[in-house]
Amino acid sequence: MHPDESSPVGNKGVVGSPNLLPRGRLLDKLVEARAKTLIVIQGPAGAGKTALGEQWRGAMLGMGYDFAWCALNADDGDPGHLLEGVFASLDRIDPALAREAAFILNRDGARVSADAVAISLILAVQRHVRQLCLLVDDYQSVSDPASHQFFQTLVDFAPPNLHLALLSRSAPALSVARLRDKDQVVEFGFDALRFSFSEVEQYLKHRHPQVEKRTARLLYDLTDGWIAGLQLAAIPLDASASSAAAQASLQNAADFAAFFNRHVFAVMDAALLADLARLSMARLFCASLCAALFGPAQGQALLARLRRENLFLMSADGDGREAWHRFHPLLRELLTERFRDLPQDVQTGTHRALAEWFGEHGHLQEAVSHALSAGRGDRAAFWLERDAPALFLRGKMRSLVSAVALLPLALRRDHPALRVWEAWAHL
């Protein structure tokens, strides 16, 4: 799967933080709720929503369910791009599931109603012989009314074999009163996601078998069961940093930022911190991308160090040829801030290297975005002209048009072939 269609899991097994223990209590409740139409898991950043979803996915696959995972991001404002991400996750189960819905979307573009696309998908799911779970991660990224309407229609008219799960930092803007009346919705809030004291103790003993109960109690009070805070507090630190950490609070994203800046970034050498900031510009990364960005030896050493020290490195679904990784979202936010403080030539060089790697490996939207950030509009136009015929033949007109729309108008005027593709899409 392309980074443009980023999903934290694929169909080969559960991935995620290697040090996060199974959430048996919550997982049992999710398994019990498998027949419900809608499951909502809501909590702040770092609350463990994705990890819990991954564990639930593993359980459902073991019970014979099909499971599609679509991870959204803040760049998915265009409803067409968002829906194509949903369709891509379904394609990995059965290309027939979203074929008609994708055809309607690509054929009619902005004129098509969300209801028409959703109903087409519902009819296809009805014909599917197995139970199907569709999980949408980071649903708070959905902002446009058309996308909300698409999901509203899905939950309103879902066939018995379709089960929709939404992972979100905020309450989804959907009307679910009717589903509540029919006992077809289950909701898990932040209180349910927090680690209990026994889970905190189990987590710490998994990492440090000799940990004392009073230490576990201290960290439980320190983090209030907030999982990202607990992971932070458990990072091996020197004695002075550990002592300082015990005087702090680690119960939300602001605490995460303060702790990481004070106790992790502050003791990290400047070169390593700059490398991490540069790497954070890629939402997903693999060994060959690291080699292209830093050189083969340095890239391999950096990736090995990230794995060894578990600096909030998470696994991600790749293209089947390489293992892909991503930073914890909270850490990536901090690193992107650091990236903006790097010299301009370093920023430009980073975007240029990423653009070339993504372009050569066929990840069009990532390549175009980084090329434009590097001031290389000519390269962006080159990749678009190169990949346009293949995208057209694969029915990916919206992806093509969305990528073309990233180009400045003056650059589009200099490349008539791209204007032709735009016109064809409008037709």
C-alpha positions as CSV (number, residue, x, y, z in Angstrom):
1,M,0.0,0.0,0.0
2,H,1.3,3.5,-0.8
3,P,2.1,5.9,2.0
4,D,-0.6,8.1,0.4
5,E,-3.1,5.4,1.6
6,S,-1.5,5.1,5.0
7,S,-2.9,2.4,7.3
8,P,-1.3,1.3,10.5
9,V,-2.2,-2.3,9.8
10,G,-2.4,-4.6,6.9
11,N,-3.9,-8.1,6.4
12,K,-0.9,-10.0,7.7
13,G,-1.1,-9.5,11.5
14,V,-1.3,-7.0,14.3
15,V,1.3,-4.4,14.5
16,G,2.0,-1.4,16.8
17,S,3.9,-0.7,19.9
18,P,5.8,-3.8,20.8
19,N,5.7,-3.0,24.5
20,L,1.9,-2.4,24.9
21,L,0.4,-5.4,26.6
22,P,-3.0,-6.8,25.5
23,R,-6.0,-4.9,26.9
24,G,-7.9,-8.0,27.9
25,R,-10.8,-6.3,29.7
26,L,-11.5,-3.9,26.9
27,L,-10.8,-6.5,24.2
28,D,-13.4,-8.8,25.7
29,K,-16.0,-6.0,25.5
30,L,-15.1,-5.2,21.9
31,V,-15.5,-8.9,21.0
32,E,-18.9,-9.0,22.7
33,A,-19.9,-5.9,20.6
34,R,-18.9,-7.4,17.3
35,A,-22.5,-7.7,16.1
36,K,-23.3,-4.1,16.7
37,T,-23.7,-1.7,13.7
38,L,-21.5,1.1,15.2
39,I,-18.6,1.1,17.7
40,V,-17.1,4.4,18.8
41,I,-13.7,4.6,20.6
42,Q,-13.1,8.2,21.6
43,G,-10.2,9.6,23.5
44,P,-7.3,12.2,23.3
45,A,-4.1,11.7,21.5
46,G,-2.0,9.0,23.0
47,A,-4.9,7.2,24.7
48,G,-4.2,3.9,23.0
49,K,-7.1,3.9,20.5
50,T,-5.1,2.6,17.6
51,A,-3.4,-0.1,19.6
52,L,-6.7,-1.3,21.0
53,G,-8.2,-1.4,17.5
54,E,-5.2,-3.4,16.3
55,Q,-5.7,-6.0,19.0
56,W,-9.5,-6.2,18.2
57,R,-8.7,-6.6,14.6
58,G,-6.5,-9.6,15.4
59,A,-9.3,-11.2,17.4
60,M,-11.9,-10.6,14.7
61,L,-9.6,-12.1,12.0
62,G,-9.3,-15.2,14.2
63,M,-13.1,-15.4,14.3
64,G,-13.4,-15.4,10.5
65,Y,-14.4,-11.8,10.1
66,D,-13.1,-9.7,7.2
67,F,-11.5,-6.5,8.6
68,A,-10.8,-3.3,6.6
69,W,-8.7,-0.5,8.2
70,C,-8.7,3.0,6.9
71,A,-6.4,5.6,8.6
72,L,-7.3,9.2,7.9
73,N,-5.1,12.3,8.3
74,A,-5.5,16.0,8.4
75,D,-4.8,16.3,4.7
76,D,-7.9,14.3,3.8
77,G,-10.1,17.3,3.6
78,D,-11.2,16.5,0.1
79,P,-14.1,14.1,0.4
80,G,-13.1,12.3,-2.8
81,H,-9.6,11.6,-1.4
82,L,-11.1,10.4,1.9
83,L,-13.5,8.0,0.2
84,E,-10.8,6.6,-2.0
85,G,-8.9,5.8,1.2
86,V,-11.9,3.8,2.4
87,F,-12.2,2.1,-1.0
88,A,-8.5,1.2,-0.9
89,S,-8.9,-0.5,2.5
90,L,-11.9,-2.5,1.1
91,D,-10.0,-3.5,-2.1
92,R,-7.5,-5.5,0.0
93,I,-10.4,-7.7,1.0
94,D,-12.3,-7.9,-2.2
95,P,-12.0,-5.6,-5.2
96,A,-15.7,-6.0,-5.9
97,L,-16.7,-4.4,-2.6
98,A,-16.0,-0.8,-3.6
99,R,-15.8,-1.1,-7.4
100,E,-19.2,0.4,-8.2
101,A,-19.0,3.1,-5.5
102,A,-15.6,4.1,-6.8
103,F,-16.9,4.2,-10.4
104,I,-19.8,6.5,-9.3
105,L,-17.4,8.8,-7.4
106,N,-14.9,9.0,-10.3
107,R,-17.5,9.3,-12.9
108,D,-19.6,12.1,-11.4
109,G,-16.9,13.9,-9.3
110,A,-18.2,16.7,-7.1
111,R,-21.7,16.4,-8.5
112,V,-22.4,13.0,-7.0
113,S,-24.2,12.8,-3.7
114,A,-22.6,11.1,-0.7
115,D,-25.8,9.0,-0.4
116,A,-25.4,7.5,-3.9
117,V,-21.9,6.4,-3.2
118,A,-22.8,5.0,0.2
119,I,-25.8,3.1,-1.0
120,S,-23.8,1.6,-3.8
121,L,-21.3,0.4,-1.2
122,I,-24.1,-0.9,1.1
123,L,-25.5,-3.0,-1.8
124,A,-22.1,-4.5,-2.5
125,V,-21.6,-5.4,1.2
126,Q,-25.0,-7.1,1.2
127,R,-23.7,-9.4,-1.5
128,H,-20.5,-10.2,0.5
129,V,-20.8,-13.6,2.1
130,R,-18.7,-12.8,5.2
131,Q,-19.1,-10.5,8.2
132,L,-17.2,-7.3,7.5
133,C,-15.7,-4.8,10.0
134,L,-14.7,-1.4,8.6
135,L,-12.6,0.6,11.0
136,V,-11.9,4.3,10.4
137,D,-9.0,5.7,12.4
138,D,-8.5,9.4,13.3
139,Y,-12.2,10.2,12.4
140,Q,-11.7,13.6,13.8
141,S,-9.9,14.5,10.5
142,V,-13.3,14.4,8.8
143,S,-14.5,18.0,8.4
144,D,-16.6,18.3,5.2
145,P,-20.4,17.7,5.3
146,A,-20.3,15.3,2.3
147,S,-18.0,12.8,4.1
148,H,-20.1,13.0,7.3
149,Q,-23.1,12.3,5.2
150,F,-21.5,9.3,3.6
151,F,-20.8,7.7,7.0
152,Q,-24.2,8.7,8.3
153,T,-25.8,6.8,5.4
154,L,-23.6,3.8,6.1
155,V,-24.7,3.6,9.7
156,D,-28.4,4.3,9.0
157,F,-28.7,1.6,6.3
158,A,-25.9,-0.8,7.2
159,P,-26.8,-4.4,6.3
160,P,-26.5,-7.0,9.2
161,N,-23.0,-8.1,8.0
162,L,-21.5,-4.6,8.1
163,H,-20.0,-3.2,11.4
164,L,-18.5,0.3,11.4
165,A,-15.9,1.3,14.0
166,L,-14.8,4.9,14.5
167,L,-11.6,5.8,16.4
168,S,-11.6,9.6,17.1
169,R,-10.2,12.2,19.4
170,S,-13.6,14.0,19.4
171,A,-17.2,12.9,19.3
172,P,-18.1,12.0,15.6
173,A,-20.6,14.4,14.1
174,L,-23.1,11.7,13.4
175,S,-26.7,11.1,14.6
176,V,-26.8,7.8,16.4
177,A,-30.0,8.2,18.6
178,R,-31.9,5.7,16.4
179,L,-29.0,3.2,16.8
180,R,-29.0,3.7,20.5
181,D,-32.7,3.0,20.6
182,K,-32.1,-0.3,18.8
183,D,-29.1,-1.2,21.0
184,Q,-26.8,-1.1,17.9
185,V,-24.1,1.3,19.1
186,V,-21.4,0.8,21.7
187,E,-19.2,3.7,22.9
188,F,-15.9,3.7,24.7
189,G,-14.6,6.9,26.2
190,F,-11.3,8.0,27.8
191,D,-12.2,6.6,31.2
192,A,-12.5,3.1,29.6
193,L,-9.2,3.6,27.7
194,R,-7.1,4.5,30.7
195,F,-4.9,1.8,32.2
196,S,-6.0,0.5,35.6
197,F,-3.3,0.2,38.3
198,S,-3.0,-3.5,37.7
199,E,-2.5,-2.9,34.0
200,V,0.1,-0.3,34.7
201,E,1.9,-2.7,37.0
202,Q,1.7,-5.5,34.4
203,Y,3.0,-3.1,31.7
204,L,6.0,-2.1,33.8
205,K,6.9,-5.6,34.8
206,H,6.8,-6.6,31.2
207,R,9.6,-4.0,30.5
208,H,11.3,-4.1,33.9
209,P,10.6,-7.4,35.8
210,Q,12.2,-6.2,39.0
211,V,10.0,-3.1,39.3
212,E,8.5,-2.5,42.7
213,K,4.8,-2.0,43.4
214,R,5.5,1.5,44.9
215,T,7.2,2.5,41.6
216,A,4.2,1.3,39.7
217,R,1.9,3.2,42.0
218,L,4.0,6.4,41.5
219,L,3.8,6.1,37.8
220,Y,0.1,5.3,37.9
221,D,-0.5,8.5,39.9
222,L,1.9,10.4,37.6
223,T,0.1,9.4,34.4
224,D,-3.5,8.8,35.7
225,G,-3.5,5.7,33.4
226,W,-2.8,7.8,30.2
227,I,-1.0,5.4,28.0
228,A,1.3,7.8,26.1
229,G,2.4,9.3,29.5
230,L,3.1,5.8,30.9
231,Q,5.2,4.9,27.8
232,L,7.1,8.2,28.3
233,A,7.7,7.6,32.0
234,A,9.0,4.1,31.3
235,I,11.7,5.2,28.8
236,P,15.1,4.5,30.4
237,L,16.5,7.7,31.6
238,D,19.4,8.7,33.9
239,A,18.8,9.1,37.6
240,S,18.4,12.9,37.6
241,A,15.9,12.8,34.7
242,S,13.9,10.1,36.5
243,S,13.8,12.1,39.7
244,A,12.6,15.2,37.8
245,A,10.0,13.1,36.0
246,A,8.5,12.0,39.3
247,Q,7.7,15.6,40.1
248,A,5.9,16.2,36.9
249,S,2.5,15.3,35.5
250,L,2.0,13.2,32.4
251,Q,-1.7,13.1,31.8
252,N,-2.2,14.9,28.4
253,A,-0.6,15.9,25.2
254,A,0.8,19.2,26.6
255,D,2.6,17.2,29.4
256,F,3.9,14.8,26.7
257,A,5.5,17.8,24.8
258,A,7.0,19.3,28.0
259,F,8.4,16.0,29.1
260,F,9.9,15.1,25.7
261,N,11.4,18.5,25.2
262,R,12.9,18.6,28.7
263,H,14.0,15.0,29.3
264,V,14.5,13.4,25.9
265,F,15.3,16.0,23.3
266,A,17.5,18.0,25.8
267,V,19.8,15.0,26.3
268,M,19.8,14.0,22.6
269,D,22.8,15.2,20.5
270,A,21.9,17.9,17.9
271,A,22.7,15.7,14.9
272,L,20.4,12.9,15.9
273,L,17.6,15.3,16.7
274,A,18.0,17.0,13.3
275,D,17.9,13.6,11.6
276,L,14.7,12.7,13.4
277,A,13.2,16.0,12.5
278,R,14.0,15.4,8.8
279,L,12.7,11.9,8.9
280,S,9.4,13.1,10.4
281,M,8.6,14.8,7.1
282,A,7.7,11.4,5.8
283,R,4.5,10.1,7.3
284,L,5.7,6.6,6.7
285,F,9.3,5.5,6.1
286,C,11.2,2.3,5.3
287,A,14.9,1.3,5.1
288,S,15.4,2.3,1.5
289,L,13.8,5.7,2.1
290,C,16.2,6.3,5.1
291,A,19.1,5.3,2.9
292,A,18.0,7.8,0.2
293,L,17.7,10.6,2.9
294,F,20.8,10.0,4.9
295,G,23.0,7.6,2.9
296,P,23.0,3.8,3.2
297,A,25.2,3.4,6.3
298,Q,23.7,6.3,8.3
299,G,20.2,5.5,7.3
300,Q,20.5,1.9,8.4
301,A,22.2,2.9,11.7
302,L,19.4,5.5,12.4
303,L,16.6,3.0,11.8
304,A,18.4,0.4,14.0
305,R,18.8,2.9,16.8
306,L,15.1,3.8,16.6
307,R,14.1,0.2,16.9
308,R,16.6,-0.5,19.7
309,E,15.6,2.4,21.9
310,N,11.9,2.2,21.1
311,L,11.6,6.0,20.6
312,F,7.9,5.8,20.0
313,L,8.5,4.0,16.7
314,M,5.4,2.2,15.4
315,S,5.0,-0.4,12.6
316,A,2.9,0.4,9.6
317,D,1.6,-1.5,6.6
318,G,3.9,-1.3,3.6
319,D,3.9,-2.4,0.0
320,G,4.9,-6.0,0.7
321,R,8.6,-5.5,-0.1
322,E,9.8,-3.6,2.9
323,A,8.9,-3.1,6.5
324,W,7.4,0.4,7.0
325,H,7.4,2.5,10.2
326,R,5.9,5.7,11.5
327,F,6.5,7.9,14.6
328,H,3.9,8.1,17.3
329,P,1.6,11.0,16.3
330,L,2.5,13.1,19.3
331,L,6.2,12.7,18.7
332,R,5.8,13.5,15.0
333,E,4.1,16.8,15.9
334,L,7.0,17.8,18.1
335,L,9.6,16.7,15.4
336,T,7.8,18.7,12.7
337,E,8.1,21.8,14.9
338,R,11.8,21.1,15.2
339,F,12.1,20.7,11.4
340,R,10.9,24.3,10.9
341,D,13.8,25.5,13.0
342,L,16.4,23.8,10.7
343,P,18.3,25.9,8.2
344,Q,16.4,26.5,5.0
345,D,18.9,24.7,2.8
346,V,18.5,21.6,5.0
347,Q,14.7,21.8,4.8
348,T,14.8,22.2,1.0
349,G,17.3,19.3,0.6
350,T,15.1,17.1,2.8
351,H,12.0,17.7,0.6
352,R,14.0,17.3,-2.5
353,A,15.4,13.9,-1.4
354,L,11.9,12.7,-0.3
355,A,10.4,13.9,-3.5
356,E,12.8,11.9,-5.6
357,W,12.4,8.8,-3.6
358,F,8.6,8.9,-3.6
359,G,8.5,9.8,-7.3
360,E,10.8,7.0,-8.3
361,H,8.7,4.5,-6.2
362,G,5.3,5.6,-7.6
363,H,3.9,7.4,-4.6
364,L,2.5,10.3,-6.6
365,Q,0.9,12.7,-4.1
366,E,3.8,12.4,-1.7
367,A,6.2,13.1,-4.5
368,V,4.3,16.1,-5.8
369,S,3.9,17.6,-2.3
370,H,7.6,17.3,-1.4
371,A,8.7,18.5,-4.8
372,L,6.6,21.7,-4.5
373,S,8.0,22.2,-0.9
374,A,11.5,21.9,-2.4
375,G,10.7,24.5,-5.1
376,R,10.9,21.8,-7.8
377,G,7.6,22.3,-9.6
378,D,9.2,20.9,-12.8
379,R,9.7,17.5,-11.2
380,A,6.2,17.5,-9.8
381,A,4.8,18.1,-13.3
382,F,7.1,15.4,-14.8
383,W,5.8,12.8,-12.4
384,L,2.2,13.8,-13.0
385,E,2.6,13.6,-16.8
386,R,4.4,10.2,-16.4
387,D,1.8,8.6,-14.1
388,A,-1.3,10.2,-15.6
389,P,-2.1,7.5,-18.2
390,A,-1.7,4.6,-15.7
391,L,-3.9,6.4,-13.2
392,F,-6.5,7.0,-15.8
393,L,-6.5,3.3,-16.9
394,R,-6.9,2.2,-13.2
395,G,-9.9,4.5,-12.7
396,K,-8.0,6.8,-10.3
397,M,-9.1,10.1,-12.0
398,R,-9.8,11.8,-8.6
399,S,-6.3,11.0,-7.4
400,L,-4.8,12.4,-10.6
401,V,-6.9,15.6,-10.5
402,S,-6.2,16.1,-6.8
403,A,-2.5,15.9,-7.5
404,V,-2.7,18.2,-10.5
405,A,-4.6,20.7,-8.3
406,L,-1.6,21.0,-6.0
407,L,0.4,22.7,-8.8
408,P,0.3,26.4,-9.1
409,L,-1.9,27.7,-12.0
410,A,1.1,29.1,-13.9
411,L,2.8,25.7,-13.8
412,R,-0.3,24.0,-15.1
413,R,-0.5,26.4,-18.0
414,D,3.1,25.5,-18.9
415,H,2.1,21.8,-19.2
416,P,-0.9,21.5,-21.5
417,A,-1.1,17.7,-21.1
418,L,-2.1,18.2,-17.4
419,R,-4.8,20.6,-18.4
420,V,-6.1,18.0,-20.8
421,W,-6.5,15.5,-17.9
422,E,-8.3,18.1,-15.8
423,A,-10.7,18.7,-18.7
424,W,-11.2,15.0,-19.2
425,A,-12.1,14.7,-15.5
426,H,-14.7,17.5,-15.8
427,L,-16.2,15.8,-18.8
